[in-house]
Amino acid sequence: MRDSQSLQPNFKALTAYIVSGALLLVLLMLFSGDGLARQEGSGIVQQDVAVIEVRFQDSYAQAYRAMGRIESSQQAGVGFERSGRVATVNVEDGDVITPGQIIASLDTARVDAQIKELSAALELAKAQLRLAQSTESRIIDLVQKRLESPQRLDEVSENKNIAQARVTQTQASLDAIKLELEKSVITANYVGSVIRRNVDPGAVVSAGQPIIELANNALLTARIPVPPSVAANLNPGDFYPLSVDQQTVSGQLISIGTQRNARTRTVDLLFSINSINEPILVGDLISAKLQINLPEKGLWVPIESLARGVRGMWTVYVVGQLGDTQLQSRAVQVIYTDGNRAFITGALSDGDLLVLNGTHRFVPQQKVYASRSNLVSQNQ
């Protein structure tokens, strides 16, 4: 009995606590609902947008990058003009040569002997000519004194002519063998480098067999294949930016190939390059940054002005006027993009006010405040 009387006050206190907590919860819910109602009643906050006036154009410039290789404008296998045994080769792979430098030579022992033989024969022919000339002079004097017949004068005159012909013949033979001696030496004609050495001293070579391969690194060219549609937009004589090993050089377009490669279906562009101040080597990869104009009606817009549409399409937002206005959605098609801009076509007209950015935050018919942007027109 005493225990039931002590528990009665505690039960009343617990009940009071529960009722107080429930009332407090109800009050909090009422205040929260009232704030939400006030927030919803305030409406969407009007946003400011920047717009530009768009203009259509009949074509656009598309960037095109093509790869090629560095070549030497003067590159050839060099050999002797006559056959023989190689006596010396004075260069190695990678050596730089200068004009007049002796590169290689043949053994000339046989040629030297022939030169000595013909030199002696020439001296003998000259002696015979001098004797014939003296004999002719004496016979002329005797004929004038009527001590010799004219027939004798004719004979000695022909002997002199024969001696003169023998001198001329021997001199020509000597000149020819001396020319063979000159052909026994290979001399550099320009500044270049040795790409490859093909033979060593002691080898017997035939006429025209390449002894070494030379390249003129002072006059380099770049051969870059491109589709004919790209080549049609280029002009021989103009300069274009070329890149090799993260360096930019200026290349002048020398010629455009007139024959299509059967395998790649491309034509070759040939650029001249001045490599005096650039460490460029034959065989280096080189790229050309070209621009081609393509006929297509459209306009340039910033990438930020595009929003994804349905079925692979894109949309942009336009406004009807500056100041307080509403957004309108237009479906467009992206023709080309360079990473910062997109060339598009679609449901737009000249003079439309295009929203520049923030398209992911907008919905059609949203009220905004439009102001003209100071951004330069994208079509320029």
Order of alpha helices (4+ residues) and beta strands (2+ residues): alpha-beta-beta-beta-beta-beta-beta-alpha-alpha-beta-beta-beta-beta-beta-alpha-beta-beta-beta-beta-beta-beta-beta-beta-beta-beta
